[in-house]
Amino acid sequence: MADLHGTLTHTTHGDTSSHTDPTNVPHHGVHPVHGFDVHPWQLCWRGWDIDQIGRTESLFALSNGHIGLRGTFEEGEPVEQPGTYLSGFYEKRALPYAESGYGYPEAGQTVVNVTDGKIIRLLVEDEPMDLRYGRTVDHERVLDFRTGTLRRSTLWTSPTGRTVRIRSERLVSFTKRTIVATRYEVEPIGEDMSLVLQSDLLANEPVPLPGNDPRLAAALDQPLVSALADCDDNSAVLVHHTKRSGLTVATAMSHELDTPGNADVTIRADGDLARMTVAATVPQGSRLVLTKYVAYGWSARRSVPALRSQVEAALAMAAETGWEALKAEQVEYLDEFWRDADIEVDGDPEVQQAIRFALFHVLQAGARGQSRAIPAKGLTGPGYDGHTFWDTESFVLPMLTYTVPGAAGEELRWRHSTLGQAKARAAELAQQGAMFPWRTIEGDECSGYWPAGTAGVHVSADIANATARYIRATNDEGFEIECGTELLVEIARFFAGFGHHDVNGNFRIDGVTGPDEYTAIINNNLFTNLAAQQTLRDAAWTVARQPAVARDLGVTDDEVAYWHSCADNMTIPYDEAAGVHQQSEAFTLLDRWDFDASLGRYPLLLNYPYFDLYRKQVVKQADLVFATYLFGNAFTQAEKRTIFDYYYPITVRDSSLSACCESVSAAEVGYLDLAYDLMCESLFTDLHDLHNNVVSGLHIAALGGAWTDCVAGFGGMRDFGGHITFAPRLPSHLNYMSFRMMVRESRIVVAIDTDSATYRLLDGPPIELAHHGEPFTLSDAPVTRPIVPIPEQTPPLPPIGCEPYRRTS
């Protein structure tokens, strides 16, 4: 079987996220009905099921990282969660506190559903086209990973007996980041028909109000205030501003009409609605075709006339390019992406589909963000209020860094643009350096629960880790000079001041919360300590590389020496009696959680008080286990297995972030089939709606983590200090895997069989790599190395009721 572009040849052989969210209810070990055709390059849903609307709206979402459209129907209804989102566009709201305190964040931020330009309503002989009425003879929707479009075909008979075939195709342009385009066509079946199309721009459309917080309801109730509405010929523009956050958004639409005869066309714009109406009599066998272009622009500073000019210019550009050329550009963009990022597997066709679904949605989340955050849900839904967390740097940027490095660099530039806010937050909390927010949209802390928010200081180290990784993997010296060195220095300053040396000279970081949010406000969380240690060393490394930048930042030799002292003397909690590292100081001395009593009561955060969870040995999501991957050179191979064996049986995975972390660790220590099951849990979190909450948006970190499971788990890829090594091994369920990645100027592909791995340089200079500890230089000729089988291992058992998502018997 030839992989993409025929580069290598292979013959086949035959949730909840880490954020406290009560809507996240995992169903471990359950295989729900999912309803999709299995196809390697598409996600196709056939038939009509109103109960699945909310789910498919998220799964069929289109985005380019700047604009996001949920996969709602063009006709506007039926709909469960309408959604059109712009990266960084939000409304402010007050944060509720029963008892407030100094340093508590005062304002929250909530993503806004902006003006909806997807709507094209259809009336067939005055009967509104609505799948809830009449008869749906045939219906399918296809999300195509190679064309980057959402296609739809529906054969519908109205309640009065008229039958029409509706075909549509929608795209959010990767190459023209402000443009959305839709081709919508209607074909009468069996008779001539009078058809009416109503193409809308609709602001302030009703949305379901999540939770019971009246402040949130107020923020989402009619969040946009009209500033301008105008129309002319076949185009219209609406401009709105928010009530509190001071943001202004302009939305414009224009149309191309193809009809077999004359059509009556009118257009109007007023307040929250602009509408072009097309009425035509269409003979059977002919089609009424409408091509709609929509442009979005927003700003906190630009005037209404300037934003109007911006979107009207974008529309002119889109119309000049035309529908077919926009599609061709989309295909060309994705061809380049798959050339650099595709992962091919043999052995499970649905896993192949799920992998490409994951890669495609991670690309959509970050491709054209251009110095904006990547939210935990991307731009697929309103979950987590549209906030960005540590997910981005720890789960999404690893994939982007090695496949779409420009997108990774842009997200880190956004972090740098918020450095002033991070320094102000550190000063507010009596700290030096920069302290980045646990959750945010535009850079200010939005977490109203400080034990899991403010105390999660590892987020700053996660940003530093991603920054150093990006610099080493890309050699982007311009970024290092402009942003990277300053990020690393200010975060190092935070940890150097936040921690302290005890009487024995050990450097301690006390009073924090690590990735495991069931163990809060503890001392010396090992994940945090290792992340901080790496930050301090990376800051010293970049200062040595960029002495001019260091001088401008006031870095002294004494300060760098102190960073080294902090890093070299970092406290590493270890239980000598148990022979295992401690997730945090004294963790192994805590009382054990009664897992038998909690059977059927997951997630624990909805059934038990944090007061009890915080005092027991129970782990919400991989914490120290994740550290053994990210900071693997701090542990021996035997220590990694001991850690996995100790912590896996007490980790309940009440988070969609956990499975991918445990999978990559399980693969490294030899539990390959368990690693496969855990990878599948991450891969199918959204496709199979394992947490019953995909309606609020996709879990982008879990999708990014699936890339890590393939490349770092079964591929064994590690990047410590810029040195790329591999230790590939496949689980019994797969016969073959290949993946592609970019390292500095070199593009490589790694193809893994059950008994060997082949490395090929696609283009770029030769690169130094290693295979299972054996160094080699990859240049023009492929390099094949044998894979030594690992003895079969029996993994530890998970907590009862928390078995991984198994797709095989």
N, C-alpha and C positions, 0 to 999 in steps of 0.2 A: 504494500500500500504506500503510494508516494505521499509524503507529507507536503505541506503547503509550498507551492512554487517548485516542487520536485527536487528540493535540495538534498534530501536524504531518501533512501528507499528502504522500506521495511515490508516484510511479508507477514501477513496476518496468519494466525493459527486457527483457522476454522471459519429559644432565643431569648432570650432577652439580651439586649445589649448591656454594656457594663454600667449603664446609667439607671438609676432607680426609676422604674417605670411600672406602675401596677397593671398596665395592659399587656405586659410581656409574660405570657403563661406557657412555658415549654411543655411539650408532650413527648417525653422521652420514649423511644422505642415504638412510637405509633407511626404508621404509614398512611397518611390521609389520602383521599382521592385528589388527584392533581390535574387530570384531564388534558394533558398536552400530548400532541404527537411527538415522537422522538425523532429528531433530525439534527445532524451535526452543526448546522449553521443557522437554524431558525428556532423560534418558539412559536408554535402554531396551536391555537385553540379552535376547535370545531364545535359547532352547536351553540345553543343559547341557554344560559343558566343564570337567572337573575340573582341567585344567591352568591355567585362568584364575581359580581361586578366590581366590588371594592378591591378584591384581590387582584384581578386582572388590570385594574386601573394602575396599580403600582408596578406590576410586572411588565406591562406594555408601555411604561413611561419612556419618553424621549428627552434627552438633555444633551447639552454640549458643555456643561459646567458653568455657563452663564445664564442660560434660559432652561427651565425644566417644565415639561408638560406631562401631566398624568395622562394615562391612556383612556380618557373618556371618549364617548362617542361624539362624532361631529354634531349630531342632532341635539346635543345638550342634555337629553334625558333618554333613558333612565341614567341616574348618576348617584353614586354614594358619597364620593369625596372629590368635588371639583378641585382642580389645582393647576395654577400657572405660577411659577416661582422664578424670581430673579435672584441670583447669588448676591447675598449681602443686603437684600431689601427687607426691612423689618419694621415693626412698630414697637414702641416702648410700652411697658406696663409696670405698675408697682408690684414689688415682691411682698408676699404675705408673711408676717411673723407673728406668732403668738406672743413671743417675748423677743424684742430686738436687742442688739448689742453693738458695741463699737466695732467697726470694720465689716459689718454685714452689708453685702451689696443691697442697694436701695431700688434699683430698676432692673426689670427683666426685659428680654427682647424676644419677639415672636415673629416668625416668618409670616409674610402677608401673601394671601392669594391675590395676585394682581389681575389686571384686566385680561379677561379670557378672549383670546382670538381664535380659538379652535372651532367655534360654533358655526355650523352651516345647517340650519333647519330646513327640512323638506316637507312640503305639503303635496300630497297626491290627490288631485281632484278635491281640494280643501280638507283632506284628511291628514292630520299630522303623522309623519312617520315616527313610530314609537314601538320598539320591540315588545313592549308589554301588552300591546293590542294587536289585533289581526292575527296573522299566522306567519311565523318565520320558517320558511321552507328550507333554507340553507344559510349557514352563517359561519364564517371563519375569519380569524384575525391572525396576522403573521408579523412578528418582530424579526426582522432580518438582520443578522449580525454583520453581513458583508455589505449591504447597501445602506444600513443605518436608517431604515425607514420602517414605519408601521403601516402595513397594508390590511385592507379589510374588504371582504366581499359578502354581500347579504342579498338573498332572494326573499322578498317580503310581499305578502298579500295583505292589503288593507282590510279593515272590517267591512268595507263595501265591495270587496272582491277584486280590486285592482292590484296587479302584480308588477313590481319593479325590481330591477337588479341595480344595486348600489355598489359602486366600487370607489374606494378612496385610498390615498397614500399620503402620508404625512412625514415631514422631516424637520428636525432642528439642525440647522447647518453647522458643521464643524469648521467650515472654511470662512463663513460669514457669520460671525458669532451673534449678531443681533437679529438674525432672520429665521423665521419659521415659515414653512410653505406647505400647502395642502392642495392636492388634486382630487376633486370630488366629481363623480359622474353618475348620472341616473339614466337608465335605459328602460323604457316602457316595454312590457311583455304582453303580446297578444292584442293590443289595441293602442290607438293614439290616446294621449293623455295630456291634460292640463297640469303642469307642474309649477310649483313656486319654490324658489330657494331664498332663504333669508340668511345672509352672511353677517354675523354680529361681531362687534367688540362690546363686551359686557363687563362692567366693573361692579364690585360689591355684590357679587352673586352669593346667595346663601350658602354657608358651609356648616357642617356639624360642629358643635362646640364641645371640645374635649374637656373631661373632668368637671369639677363643680366649683372652680375658682371664678368668682364674679369678675375679678380683675382681668383674667384671660378672656372671658366672654366679652367684656367691654372693649378690649383691644381688637378683637376679631369682628365685632359688630360694626358694619359699615366703616371699615378702616380707612377708606380712600375718600378724599374730598375733591370734587370736580373743580378744575382750574381752567379748562378749555375744552370745547367740543366744536369740531368743524368738519365739513365734508365738501367734496367737489367731484363731479363726474363719477368715477368708480372707486374713489378713495375717501378715507375718513381718518381723523385723528382725535384721540382723547388724551388729555393730560390731567393727572390727579396728584395730590400730595397727601401724605399721612398727617394725622392729627398731632402727633407728639414727637416722632423721631426726626422730623424735618427733611424727609426724603420726597423727591418728586419723580414720577414715572410718566413717560409718554409712550403711547401705543398707537400705531398707525397700520392701516390695511389698504391694500389695493387689489384689483381683480383683473383677470382675463377670462372672457366668456366665449365659449364655442357652442353655438346652437344651430340646428338645421334650418331654422326659419327666423322670423322676427321675434324679438323679446322685448317686453316692457321692463325697463330698469329704472328704479328710483333709489335715492339714498338720502339718509337723514342722520343727524348727530345731535344729541341733546343729553347733557349731564353724564349719566352712567352708561348710556347706550348709543352706539352708532350701528346703523343697519343699512345694508344694501339689499334690496328686494328685486328678484328676477322672476318674471312670470312669462311662461312660454308654453305653447302647444307643441308637443314633441311626438312625431309619428313613431309607431312601433318600428323596431329595427334601427332607430337613430338614438343619439345620446345627447343629453344636456351636460356640458362639461364646464365646471368652474375651477379655475386655478386661483388660489388665494395666497397672497404674500402678507405677512405680518412682521412688523419691526418693533423692537422694544429698546428703550433707553431710559436710564435713571441716573440721578445724581443728587448729592446733598448740597451742591453749590450752584449748579448751572440754572439759568433762568428758564421760564416756560417757553419763550420764543426759541431759545437755543436748543432745548430738548426737542421741540417740534421740528426744527430744521434738521436735527440729527436723524430722527426716525424717517422723515420724508426723504432725505438723501439715501438712507439705507434701502428704502423701498424702491427708489429709482434704480439703485445698483442691482437689486434682486430682479426687478422686471427686465432690466437690460440683459442680465445673465440668462434668465428664463428657466423654466421648470426643468427641462431636460439637462441643461448644463449644471444646475444646482445638484441634481441627482448624480451626474457624472463626477462632480467634484467630491461628493460624499463618498462614492465608491473608491475614488482614488485615495482619499484620506484614509479610509479603512484598510485598503490594500497595504498601505505603508505600515499601519498599526499592526495588522496580522503578520506582516513580514518580520516584525521585530518582537512580537509578543505571543504568538500562537502557542498553545499547548495541545499536543495530540496524544490521545491514549487509545489503546486497543484492549478490549476485554469487557467494557460496559458502555454501550452506546448512550445511555441516559446520562452517565457521568460525563461523557464527552460533550454532550449538549450543555450540561450544567456548567462545565468549566468555561466554555465560550460565552455562555450567558453571564457568568461572573466577570470575566475579563471585559466584556462589552460594557456592562453597567459601571464598572470602576472607571473605565475610560470616559464614559458619559459624565461621571461625577466630577472629573478633574481636568478634562481636556482643555477647555477654554475659560477656566476660571479667572485667569489673568489677575493675579494678585488679590484674589478673594479666597475665603475659606472654603473647605470641602466639608459640608455638613455630614453628620452621622447617617442621615437618610439620603444623602445626595440632594437632588432636587426632584425626588419622586413622591414626596408626601410631607405632611406637617409634623411627623413624629419628632419628639424631643424639641419641639418649638423651632425646628430648623437649626439647632445649635451644632457647633463643632466641639469635639472633645479630643482626648488623646488618641482616639481611634485613628485619626487622620495620619499622624506621624508614625504610629506603631504598626498599623495594619494596611493602610492605603498607600502611603508613600513608598514603602519597600517595592511594591509592584511597579509604581510609576517611575521610580528612580532608575530601574533597570529595563524599562520598556518605553516610556514616554518621558524622558528626563526633563524636557522643557516644562511639562505640567508640574512635576515635583518642584522644580525651581521656583515656579510662579507661586505655589502655595507657601513655600518658605519665605518668599519675598513678602507675602501678605503677613506672615508672622512678624517679620522684621518691621513692617509698617505699623504694627501695634506695639512696638517696643516701648514707646513712651508711656503707653497705658500700663504695660507690665511693670515698668520701673515705678510708676506712681502707685500701683497696687502694692508693690513690695514696701515702699516707703510708708504707705498707710498702715501696714502691718508691722512696722518697726524693723524692716529688713533692708538689706542692701541689694544692689543688682536688680534683676528682673524676675518677677514672679508672674507667670502666665496664667490665664484663667482656666478653671476646670471646664466651664461651658460658656460659650459666647457665640455671637454672630459677627460683631464688629470690633471686638477686642476687650471690652469690659466684662468683668466677672458677672455671670447671671445665675450662679448657683445659690439658692436660698438655704441649702442644707450644708453647713460648713464641715461636718465630719467626713462627708463623702466628697465635698467640693473643695473648699479652700485647703483642707488638710491633704488633698491629693497632689502634693507638690511634685510628684514624679512627672506630671505633665510637662513641666519645664525641662526636665532632663530628657524626656522623650523627644521634645523639639530639638534639643541640642544633639541628641543621638542621630536624628534624621538629618540634621544639618551637616554633621561631619560625614555621615554615610554618603550624602549627595555630593559633597566636595570631592571625596576620594573616588567615587564611582564615575564622576563626569569630568574631573579636572577643570571645572568651571571657575577659573580664577577671578573673573569679573564679579561673580556672585560672592565669592569668598571675601574680596576686598570691600564690596559695597554693603554686604549684609552678613555673611557667614561669620566672620571673625567677631563682629560686634555681638551677634547673638550668643556665640559661645562664651565670650568674655563676660557678658552681663549675667548669663545663667550660672557660670562658674562663680562669679562674685556672690550670687544669691546663696549657693550651697556652702561656699566657704564661710559665709557669715551666719547662715542658718544653723549649721552644725557646730560642734565644739569638740575640743580634745579633753578627754577626762583625765583623772589623776594618773592613769597608767599610760597616757599618751595616745590612746585609741580615739579615733575621730568618730563621733556619734551624730546621728540625725534622729532626733526624738520628736514625738508628738505628731506623727504623720499617718496617712492612710495609703496603703499600697493598692495595687489593682484589685485585691480581694476586699470588696466593700462590706463583707460580713465580719471583718476584723479591722476596726477603725481606731484612730488616735492611739497608735502604738509606737514603740521605740524601735529604731533600727530595722525597719522593714528591709529585707535583704534586696528585693528588687529595686527599691528606691536608692539604697546605699550603692549598689553596683552601677545603677544608671548615673548617679551623681559622680561616682568615681570615674566613669568613662567621660563624663562631661568635663571634669577638672583636667583630665589628661588631654582631651581633645582641645580644650582651650589653650593649654600650654603648647600643644602642637601647632595650632594655627597662628599663635603669637610669634613663634619662631619662624614661621613661613612668611608672615606679613608684619615685619617690624615697624614699618611706617604707620600702618593702621594701629598697631599696638601703642605707639607713641601718642597718636592722636587720642586714643582712649585712656591715656594716663596709666597704662600698665607698667609696673616696675618689676625689676628682677626679684625683689623681695616678695612681691605679690605672687609671681609665678612659682617661686620656691615654696610659698605657703600652700598653693594649690597642690603641688607635688606631695607635700607633707600630709595634707588632708587625704589625698588619694591613696598614698602608700600605707597609711595607718587606718584606713576605713574599717569600721567594725563589721565583722562577718559572724553573725550569730550561728552557733553550732552546739548541738546537744551531744556531748561526749558519751553520755550513758546510752542514748538511743542510736548514736552513730549516724546522725543525719543533720543537715543544715536546717536551721529554723527559719520559717517564713518571716518571722519577726522575733524580737527578743522575748524569750519565755513562752513562745507559742506552743511548743510541745508539752508544756506543763499545764496548759488549760484543760478543762474537763472535756471529755469526748462528747460529741453530739449524738443524740439517740436517733439514728437513722431509721430504725424499725418503727419508731413512733411517728415519724414524719412521712411515712409512705402515703402517697396520694395527696400530700399537702405541699406540693411545689407550685410556684416558687415560694421559698421559705419567707421572703420578705412580705408576702401577702397573708401569711398565716402565723407568723411568729414576730414578737417585738424585737427590734434591734437590741434592746436591753439584754435579751437572752442570747441572740446571735453573736454579739460582740464578745461574749465571755466563754465561747466554746470553740473547739477544734472543728470548724466547718468552713469550707471555702466556697465562695460564690462562683469564682472563676479563676482560671489558672493565674497564678501569681509567681511564686518561686519556680514553678515548672516552666513558665514562660521565660523567666530569667536565665534558665539553663540553656535556652536557645539564643536569646539576644546577647548574652554575655557568657557564651559557652566556654571561652578560654579561661574563665575563672574557676572551672570545675574539671575534675577528671571524669573519664567515661564511667567509672564505677560510681562516683558521686552522683552523676546525672541519673543513673538507674535507681540508686537508692532514694533519691528525691522523688522521682516519678512513682516508685512503689509506695512511698509513704503518703504522698499528697493526692494521688489519683483516687484512692478509696475514700477520701473525705471531701472531694470536690463535686458539688451538685450541679454545676453548669447552669445556674440560674441566669445566664448571660449568653448571648449569641457570640461573644468574643472568645469563649473558653475552648470550644471544640477544636478550632484551628490551632490554638497554642498547644493543646495536649497532643494533637495529631503529629505536629512536627517533632515534638520531644519523643513521643512513642516510637516514631520511625527511627530516630537516632539511637535509641537504646535497644532496638531489636524487636519491638512489638508491632510488626509491620501490618498485620491484618487488623489489629485494633486501630492503628494509625489510619487505615483505609476507612473504617467505620466512622471514625471521628471526622475525617475529611468530608465524608458524605454528609454528616450532620451539618457541617458548615456550608457545604455546597447547596444543600436542599433546604436551608433555613427559610428561604423565601419561596422557592419554587414549589415546595410542599407545605408551606405555611406552618412550620413546626411550632411556632410560638403563637399562632392564632392572632397575629397582629400586623400582617403584611399590608392590610388596608391603610395603615398610617405611613407606609413607605418601606423601602427595602433596607436591609441591614448591610450597608456598603462595606463596613469593616469585615464582616463575615465573608463577603464576596472577595475582598482583597486578601483575607486570610487563606482562602482556598488556593490562591496563587502561591502563597508561602508554603502551603502543604505540599504542593506539587514540586516546586523548585527547591525549597530548602528541606522539605520532609523527605520525599522519595528521591529527589535529586541530590540531597545532602549538600546543597550550596551554602557556603559560609563566606562572609566578607569581614574579616577581622583586620583592621588597619589597612584596608585596600587590597589585601591578598585574597584572591578568589580561589576557593577550594571546593571540591565535590566529593561526595561519598555516596554514590547512588545505589539504591536497592529498591526493588519493586515488591508490592504485596502479592499474594497469590491470586488476587482477583484481576490483575492487570498483566498482559503479556508484553506491553510496550508502552513507553512514554517518551515524547520528545518535547523540549521546550527551548525557547529562544530568549536571549537577553543581550543587552548592550552594556559593555564595561568600557568606560572612557571612549576611545574612538573605535573600539572593536565590537563587531556583531558576531555572536557565536550561537551555535545550536548544539544541544546535547541530546543524543538519542540513546535510550536505555532499553536493552532487552533483559531477559531473565538472567543471562550469564555474562553480558558485556555492556560497555558503554562506549559510544563513539562521539568524539568531539570534532566539530568542524568550524573553521573560521569562515564566515560568510563574506565579510569585508573588513578593512581596517588593518592596522599593524599587528604583528605577532604579539601574543599575550602569554604571560607566565601563569600557569594554572597548576592544580594538583588533583590527583585522583586517588582517593583513599590513602592520603599521606605521601603519595609518590609525585614529586614535581615533574612537570614537563612543559615544553614550549609549544604552543599551538600556532602554527603558521599556515602555509599553503596546503600542506597535506593533512588529511584527517588523522586523528589519533584514536586508536581503539585499545581499550584496556579491559581485562577480565574483571568480573565482579565475584569476589569470594563469597560463597553462600554463608549466611549467618546461621548459627544453630537455632533451631526453633525454640522460642521462648514462650513461657506461659505468663501472660500479663496478670497484674492484680485485678481484683474485681472492683467495680465502681460502687458507690452507695446504692443500696436497694432502691429501685424505682428510678434510678438515674442512668440506666444502661444507654450506651451510645446508639445512635440511629442506624440500625443495621438494614441494609438492602439485600443481604444474602442470608441464606439459612445457616 
